[in-house]
Structure formats: C-alpha cells, structure tokens
Amino acid sequence: MAPIVTLKQRIGYAAAASLTIIALLALAACSPAPSGLSQLHDYQQRVANTLSREAISYQSQAPQQIPPVRELRLSVPQLQISLLDSMRLDACRAGSLIAERNSSLGRLSSGVMRYYHDRQLLDALYDCAEQLKTSEPELAQRVFEQAHAKQTIMPLLRMQAIVSDDSLRNALSTADRALPEAEGAKLAPVLQALNVVLQVLNSETELPAENQLEQALEALDKSPYLGQLWRALFDNQQYLQQLSPLVVNISAEAGCLSQGVPERARILRQVFIARFSGPVQQHISAMVRQAQQLDVYFEALYASSELLQTQPALVTWNNYLRHIAALDAQLVAETRNHVKYWQQLFTDCEFTPGA
C-alpha cells in the first residue's frame, strides 16, 4: 500500500545538520510511552521540546465494546423429530447425528461448532429421505419435511452461531491494551483460523474436518492479536486527535510567518522527517495494511437485511462490526488531518528539497 501521508514535496535532509538538531534528535523520551504508542509518544515529545512546551499527556479513551450475548438473543423456531421416527433412522447417518445432538455432550455444543453439526445433520436428513424413499415412503416424506424446515432456519442458526461463538467474539473484541507493533508472523495463523471458520459459515463450501475446526476455534480463542490490533488503531487515532493543539499553530510558533527561517523551524522539519515520516508512519501503515486484510472476513459476519427485519437485536451487532471495520479508515483520516498542519509549515517556511 502506498504511504498514508506524503508531503506535497519530498523533503531531503540538509547536507549538514547543525549540532543543535543532532542533539535534539538524540533526546530520549522524558516519560514512559503508553502501551502501543511509543512512536507517536516519542515524536510528540520532540516537537514539544522544540517548541519549549509541555508534552501532552495522553488521556486514554474507552473504546466501544462488543454487544453482550444476552442482547443478541435470536428467536429461532425449535424443530423436533418424533422419538419413534428418530429410532427408525438408525440405518441412516442422520440417526447417529440426532443421537449425538441429544446426548449430554451434544447439548453443550454451541457457536460455530454447533452450526457445523447443523450443516452435517441437514445433509444427512436429505440423504436419509432419499435412502428411505422406496422402502418407507411415508417416513421418507416426514424426514424430507424436517430437512426442508431446517433448511429454512439455517440462516438464523448461522447468525446465532456467529454472535454467540466465544472464539469469534474474542477475535472481534477490543483488547485492554494496544498492539506494540504489527507482526505478519502472528497475524498469519489467525487468518488461517478465520478461513476455516468462514468455510463452515459458507453453505456453498465443503465442510472441513471437525478437528480442523476445533483447532481453528482454539487458535482464535487464545490469540490476543486481533483485539490488540483494534485497540492500537483506536488508540493511535485518539492520540493524534489529542495532539492537534500542539501543531495547530505550528507555523506561527516556528517563526515562519515572519521574515527569514528561524533555527527552530529547521529543527522542526528534521523532527517531522526523522520521527513522523519514519517510525510513526511506518507503524500506522503496517497496522492499516493488516486491518485491510480483514475486510473480507467482516463481510461474511454481518446480518443480512432479511434477518434484520425479523431480528432487530442484530442491528446492534452490525453497528459494532461497522465500528471495528472503520477503525483503519478513521486512523488514516486523522493522520492526514495532522499532516495538514505540517504541510502548512513547509509552505510558510518555503522549505525545498535539499534545503
């Protein structure tokens, strides 16, 4: 992806930096950086030092939280096959699946794993109806009717699985701390796990092996990576927003609105190039690229417009997903807004490449 922010002109380093600039750029941060915000923290302290102003103390904001399961309860019709009919299905695969579902362990199944079993049972019911069509046509018809009824509510069962699955909810929840840095090696297994889950949720694709799904759900449940990524996108956007008072009048404070170019303005230029155009922008760009890779997964998790008409609780779910999915764009927008002040300084100070 192209850099998020570029100046109207590419600014080159001066051929010889003054000892004052070198000393400033070598300054260590004066106070600990908030979790996941070290690049922005270091940058803003250097700007504040140059302007002889007190560094801004970041005020952590509470991000939006995933809706609790109790607020997302769906009205799903209960389908039951008679005990007598279920006993007569022993010759079919559906019979053993129904027995497993009615077992104590089967009743504990929930989320995406339960939907996995729903898909298995649906296919088995259709197969059983076909198998019994000649030998027991009346039973075959009842089984077919059960299969058709189940087919009708599968979208509801799918959505119920999504909003209630603990592993998915962990992946979609904002963590209590921000990601220190974007690491592709840590994101890759999370994406692999999500691919398996989407394979189950997509009725057009073949089901994976059950143990493969178990491993995928376990990986999502144990990984804090996505939650910390959401928090990092949110916190960096909030930090940049809180830095606006520091740079809103930077041209005037640098002295560029009067004749000549003060040393302070030259130092600020170097701070921007060395700290913002470098570590800050690289950090933000890496996180945004990773967030953009997840767009396709969000699309698969929204409730359809048809379901929203009958299940109003899902409006809250869709709104939350949109909030998470928009975090990267909000960070990009805030970054561009921040850089506009610097673009004005470069214009007012008439900095040119190599100057």
KEKOLNU-334623 format. One line per 4 residues: number of its first residue (from 1); their letters; for each residue x negated, y negated, z of C-alpha. Coordinates in nm, 2 decimals, always signed. Layout:
<atoms>
NUM> A> X,Y,Z ~ ...
</atoms>
This chain:
<atoms>
1> MAPI> +0.00,+0.00,+0.00 ~ -0.13,-0.35,-0.08 ~ -0.23,-0.56,+0.23 ~ +0.06,-0.70,+0.41
5> VTLK> -0.07,-1.05,+0.41 ~ -0.31,-1.23,+0.17 ~ -0.41,-1.60,+0.17 ~ -0.34,-1.80,-0.14
9> QRIG> -0.72,-1.79,-0.20 ~ -0.97,-1.53,-0.10 ~ -1.19,-1.69,+0.17 ~ -1.55,-1.59,+0.16
13> YAAA> -1.79,-1.61,+0.46 ~ -2.01,-1.91,+0.48 ~ -2.37,-1.83,+0.37 ~ -2.50,-1.92,+0.71
17> ASLT> -2.28,-1.92,+1.02 ~ -2.37,-2.15,+1.30 ~ -2.48,-2.03,+1.63 ~ -2.16,-2.17,+1.78
21> IIAL> -1.95,-1.94,+1.55 ~ -2.16,-1.64,+1.62 ~ -2.13,-1.69,+2.00 ~ -1.75,-1.73,+1.97
25> LALA> -1.70,-1.42,+1.77 ~ -1.91,-1.22,+2.02 ~ -1.69,-1.32,+2.31 ~ -1.53,-1.03,+2.49
29> ACSP> -1.16,-1.03,+2.58 ~ -1.10,-1.20,+2.91 ~ -0.82,-0.98,+3.03 ~ -0.71,-0.63,+2.96
33> APSG> -0.51,-0.58,+2.64 ~ -0.15,-0.44,+2.67 ~ -0.12,-0.08,+2.55 ~ -0.14,-0.06,+2.17
37> LSQL> -0.20,-0.43,+2.13 ~ -0.58,-0.46,+2.17 ~ -0.64,-0.60,+1.82 ~ -0.38,-0.88,+1.85
41> HDYQ> -0.48,-0.95,+2.21 ~ -0.85,-1.00,+2.11 ~ -0.75,-1.22,+1.82 ~ -0.52,-1.45,+2.02
45> QRVA> -0.78,-1.49,+2.30 ~ -1.04,-1.60,+2.05 ~ -0.80,-1.85,+1.89 ~ -0.71,-1.98,+2.24
49> NTLS> -1.07,-2.02,+2.34 ~ -1.15,-2.22,+2.02 ~ -0.86,-2.45,+2.09 ~ -0.95,-2.48,+2.46
53> REAI> -0.61,-2.35,+2.55 ~ -0.50,-2.09,+2.80 ~ -0.43,-1.75,+2.63 ~ -0.07,-1.65,+2.60
57> SYQS> +0.03,-1.37,+2.85 ~ +0.24,-1.12,+2.65 ~ +0.58,-1.06,+2.80 ~ +0.69,-0.70,+2.73
61> QAPQ> +1.04,-0.67,+2.60 ~ +1.27,-0.37,+2.64 ~ +1.34,-0.20,+2.31 ~ +1.67,-0.07,+2.21
65> QIPP> +1.73,+0.28,+2.34 ~ +1.88,+0.59,+2.16 ~ +2.25,+0.63,+2.24 ~ +2.31,+0.89,+2.51
69> VREL> +2.47,+1.22,+2.40 ~ +2.77,+1.15,+2.62 ~ +2.86,+0.85,+2.40 ~ +2.83,+1.06,+2.08
73> RLSV> +3.07,+1.34,+2.15 ~ +3.25,+1.45,+1.84 ~ +3.59,+1.60,+1.80 ~ +3.52,+1.94,+1.64
77> PQLQ> +3.80,+2.19,+1.58 ~ +3.74,+2.53,+1.75 ~ +3.76,+2.83,+1.53 ~ +3.81,+3.18,+1.67
81> ISLL> +3.84,+3.52,+1.51 ~ +4.06,+3.77,+1.69 ~ +3.88,+4.03,+1.91 ~ +4.04,+4.31,+1.71
85> DSMR> +3.92,+4.16,+1.38 ~ +3.57,+4.10,+1.52 ~ +3.55,+4.46,+1.63 ~ +3.64,+4.57,+1.28
89> LDAC> +3.35,+4.37,+1.13 ~ +3.08,+4.60,+1.28 ~ +2.99,+4.72,+0.93 ~ +2.92,+4.36,+0.82
93> RAGS> +2.63,+4.14,+0.92 ~ +2.89,+3.89,+1.04 ~ +2.99,+4.13,+1.32 ~ +2.65,+4.13,+1.48
97> LIAE> +2.62,+3.75,+1.44 ~ +2.96,+3.70,+1.61 ~ +2.84,+3.92,+1.90 ~ +2.52,+3.72,+1.94
101> RNSS> +2.71,+3.40,+1.94 ~ +2.95,+3.53,+2.21 ~ +2.66,+3.65,+2.43 ~ +2.54,+3.45,+2.73
105> LGRL> +2.22,+3.35,+2.54 ~ +2.42,+3.26,+2.23 ~ +2.64,+3.03,+2.42 ~ +2.33,+2.83,+2.53
109> SSGV> +2.23,+2.77,+2.17 ~ +2.26,+2.40,+2.08 ~ +2.14,+2.13,+1.84 ~ +1.97,+2.22,+1.52
113> MRYY> +1.92,+2.58,+1.63 ~ +2.30,+2.63,+1.67 ~ +2.36,+2.48,+1.33 ~ +2.10,+2.72,+1.19
117> HDRQ> +2.32,+3.01,+1.33 ~ +2.63,+2.84,+1.20 ~ +2.49,+2.85,+0.85 ~ +2.39,+3.21,+0.89
121> LLDA> +2.74,+3.30,+1.01 ~ +2.91,+3.11,+0.73 ~ +2.72,+3.30,+0.46 ~ +2.78,+3.63,+0.65
125> LYDC> +3.15,+3.57,+0.66 ~ +3.18,+3.51,+0.29 ~ +2.96,+3.82,+0.22 ~ +3.18,+4.03,+0.46
129> AEQL> +3.51,+3.91,+0.29 ~ +3.37,+4.02,-0.04 ~ +3.25,+4.35,+0.10 ~ +3.59,+4.43,+0.25
133> KTSE> +3.79,+4.31,-0.04 ~ +3.85,+4.66,-0.18 ~ +3.86,+4.87,+0.14 ~ +4.05,+4.64,+0.37
137> PELA> +4.21,+4.36,+0.16 ~ +4.42,+4.21,+0.44 ~ +4.12,+4.19,+0.68 ~ +3.91,+4.05,+0.39
141> QRVF> +4.16,+3.77,+0.34 ~ +4.16,+3.68,+0.71 ~ +3.78,+3.67,+0.71 ~ +3.78,+3.46,+0.39
145> EQAH> +4.02,+3.21,+0.56 ~ +3.79,+3.19,+0.86 ~ +3.49,+3.13,+0.64 ~ +3.68,+2.86,+0.45
149> AKQT> +3.79,+2.69,+0.77 ~ +3.43,+2.70,+0.90 ~ +3.30,+2.56,+0.57 ~ +3.54,+2.26,+0.61
153> IMPL> +3.40,+2.17,+0.95 ~ +3.03,+2.23,+0.86 ~ +2.96,+1.85,+0.81 ~ +3.09,+1.79,+1.17
157> LRMQ> +2.88,+2.07,+1.31 ~ +2.58,+1.94,+1.12 ~ +2.62,+1.59,+1.27 ~ +2.68,+1.73,+1.61
161> AIVS> +2.35,+1.92,+1.58 ~ +2.17,+1.60,+1.48 ~ +2.29,+1.37,+1.76 ~ +2.26,+1.63,+2.04
165> DDSL> +1.93,+1.81,+1.95 ~ +1.67,+1.73,+2.22 ~ +1.37,+1.77,+1.98 ~ +1.52,+1.52,+1.73
169> RNAL> +1.62,+1.28,+2.00 ~ +1.26,+1.29,+2.13 ~ +1.13,+1.21,+1.78 ~ +1.37,+0.92,+1.74
173> STAD> +1.34,+0.77,+2.09 ~ +1.12,+0.47,+2.16 ~ +0.84,+0.56,+2.39 ~ +0.74,+0.36,+2.71
177> RALP> +0.40,+0.27,+2.56 ~ +0.28,+0.18,+2.21 ~ +0.06,+0.39,+1.98 ~ -0.30,+0.29,+2.02
181> EAEG> -0.38,+0.35,+1.66 ~ -0.23,+0.52,+1.36 ~ -0.38,+0.87,+1.30 ~ -0.28,+1.07,+1.00
185> AKLA> -0.40,+1.39,+1.16 ~ -0.15,+1.35,+1.44 ~ +0.14,+1.25,+1.21 ~ +0.09,+1.54,+0.97
189> PVLQ> +0.22,+1.82,+1.19 ~ +0.52,+1.60,+1.29 ~ +0.61,+1.55,+0.92 ~ +0.58,+1.93,+0.87
193> ALNV> +0.81,+2.00,+1.15 ~ +1.06,+1.74,+1.02 ~ +1.05,+1.91,+0.68 ~ +1.16,+2.24,+0.84
197> VLQV> +1.44,+2.07,+1.03 ~ +1.56,+1.90,+0.71 ~ +1.55,+2.23,+0.53 ~ +1.81,+2.36,+0.79
201> LNSE> +2.02,+2.05,+0.77 ~ +2.04,+2.06,+0.39 ~ +2.30,+2.31,+0.29 ~ +2.16,+2.33,-0.06
205> TELP> +1.83,+2.47,+0.06 ~ +1.74,+2.82,+0.18 ~ +1.71,+2.87,+0.55 ~ +1.35,+2.90,+0.69
209> AENQ> +1.26,+3.19,+0.92 ~ +1.41,+3.14,+1.27 ~ +1.07,+3.15,+1.44 ~ +0.95,+2.88,+1.19
213> LEQA> +1.24,+2.66,+1.31 ~ +1.16,+2.73,+1.67 ~ +0.80,+2.62,+1.62 ~ +0.91,+2.30,+1.44
217> LEAL> +1.16,+2.21,+1.71 ~ +0.89,+2.27,+1.98 ~ +0.64,+2.05,+1.79 ~ +0.89,+1.76,+1.78
221> DKSP> +0.98,+1.81,+2.14 ~ +0.62,+1.80,+2.26 ~ +0.48,+1.53,+2.04 ~ +0.50,+1.17,+2.17
225> YLGQ> +0.36,+1.03,+1.84 ~ +0.68,+0.90,+1.67 ~ +0.81,+0.75,+1.98 ~ +0.49,+0.56,+2.03
229> LWRA> +0.49,+0.45,+1.67 ~ +0.83,+0.30,+1.71 ~ +0.72,+0.12,+2.02 ~ +0.40,+0.00,+1.85
233> LFDN> +0.59,-0.15,+1.56 ~ +0.83,-0.32,+1.81 ~ +0.56,-0.45,+2.05 ~ +0.33,-0.59,+1.77
237> QQYL> +0.63,-0.78,+1.62 ~ +0.72,-0.92,+1.96 ~ +0.36,-1.01,+2.04 ~ +0.33,-1.20,+1.70
241> QQLS> +0.65,-1.38,+1.77 ~ +0.53,-1.49,+2.11 ~ +0.21,-1.62,+1.96 ~ +0.39,-1.88,+1.74
245> PLVV> +0.34,-2.16,+1.99 ~ -0.04,-2.10,+1.97 ~ -0.06,-2.15,+1.60 ~ +0.25,-2.36,+1.50
249> NISA> +0.04,-2.69,+1.51 ~ -0.30,-2.53,+1.43 ~ -0.39,-2.77,+1.15 ~ -0.35,-3.07,+1.38
253> EAGC> -0.53,-2.90,+1.67 ~ -0.81,-2.80,+1.44 ~ -0.85,-3.17,+1.34 ~ -0.78,-3.11,+0.97
257> LSQG> -0.52,-3.38,+0.95 ~ -0.79,-3.65,+0.99 ~ -1.09,-3.72,+0.76 ~ -1.35,-3.45,+0.74
261> VPER> -1.36,-3.09,+0.85 ~ -1.44,-3.05,+1.22 ~ -1.66,-2.77,+1.35 ~ -1.35,-2.64,+1.54
265> ARIL> -1.17,-2.58,+1.21 ~ -1.47,-2.39,+1.07 ~ -1.47,-2.17,+1.38 ~ -1.10,-2.10,+1.35
269> RQVF> -1.14,-2.00,+0.99 ~ -1.40,-1.75,+1.09 ~ -1.18,-1.61,+1.37 ~ -0.90,-1.56,+1.13
273> IARF> -1.11,-1.39,+0.87 ~ -1.31,-1.17,+1.12 ~ -1.02,-1.08,+1.35 ~ -0.68,-1.12,+1.19
277> SGPV> -0.77,-1.03,+0.83 ~ -0.97,-0.75,+0.96 ~ -0.87,-0.54,+1.26 ~ -0.52,-0.69,+1.31
281> QQHI> -0.41,-0.65,+0.95 ~ -0.56,-0.30,+0.92 ~ -0.39,-0.19,+1.23 ~ -0.05,-0.32,+1.12
285> SAMV> -0.09,-0.19,+0.77 ~ -0.17,+0.16,+0.89 ~ +0.14,+0.17,+1.11 ~ +0.37,+0.03,+0.85
289> RQAQ> +0.25,+0.29,+0.59 ~ +0.32,+0.57,+0.83 ~ +0.67,+0.43,+0.91 ~ +0.75,+0.41,+0.54
293> QLDV> +0.67,+0.78,+0.50 ~ +0.96,+0.85,+0.74 ~ +1.23,+0.66,+0.54 ~ +1.34,+0.98,+0.36
297> YFEA> +1.40,+1.16,+0.69 ~ +1.62,+0.87,+0.82 ~ +1.84,+0.90,+0.51 ~ +1.92,+1.26,+0.60
301> LYAS> +2.02,+1.18,+0.96 ~ +2.28,+0.91,+0.90 ~ +2.65,+1.00,+0.95 ~ +2.84,+0.98,+0.62
305> SELL> +3.12,+0.72,+0.56 ~ +3.37,+1.00,+0.56 ~ +3.27,+1.11,+0.91 ~ +3.27,+0.76,+1.04
309> QTQP> +3.64,+0.73,+0.96 ~ +3.73,+1.01,+1.19 ~ +3.44,+1.00,+1.44 ~ +3.39,+0.63,+1.54
313> ALVT> +3.13,+0.73,+1.80 ~ +2.89,+0.79,+1.51 ~ +2.88,+0.41,+1.43 ~ +2.66,+0.37,+1.73
317> WNNY> +2.43,+0.64,+1.60 ~ +2.40,+0.49,+1.26 ~ +2.33,+0.15,+1.40 ~ +2.05,+0.29,+1.61
321> LRHI> +1.89,+0.46,+1.32 ~ +1.90,+0.14,+1.12 ~ +1.73,-0.04,+1.40 ~ +1.45,+0.21,+1.41
325> AALD> +1.42,+0.22,+1.03 ~ +1.39,-0.16,+1.01 ~ +1.11,-0.20,+1.27 ~ +0.84,-0.18,+1.00
329> AQLV> +1.00,-0.45,+0.78 ~ +1.05,-0.67,+1.08 ~ +0.68,-0.65,+1.17 ~ +0.58,-0.73,+0.81
333> AETR> +0.81,-1.03,+0.81 ~ +0.68,-1.16,+1.14 ~ +0.32,-1.11,+1.02 ~ +0.39,-1.32,+0.71
337> NHVK> +0.55,-1.59,+0.91 ~ +0.25,-1.60,+1.14 ~ +0.01,-1.63,+0.85 ~ +0.20,-1.93,+0.70
341> YWQQ> +0.06,-2.15,+0.98 ~ -0.29,-2.03,+0.88 ~ -0.22,-2.09,+0.51 ~ -0.13,-2.45,+0.60
345> LFTD> -0.46,-2.49,+0.79 ~ -0.66,-2.36,+0.49 ~ -0.47,-2.61,+0.27 ~ -0.52,-2.90,+0.51
349> CEFT> -0.89,-2.83,+0.57 ~ -0.94,-2.78,+0.19 ~ -1.13,-2.46,+0.25 ~ -1.25,-2.29,-0.07
353> PGA> -1.42,-1.96,-0.13 ~ -1.77,-1.95,-0.02 ~ -1.75,-2.29,+0.15
</atoms>
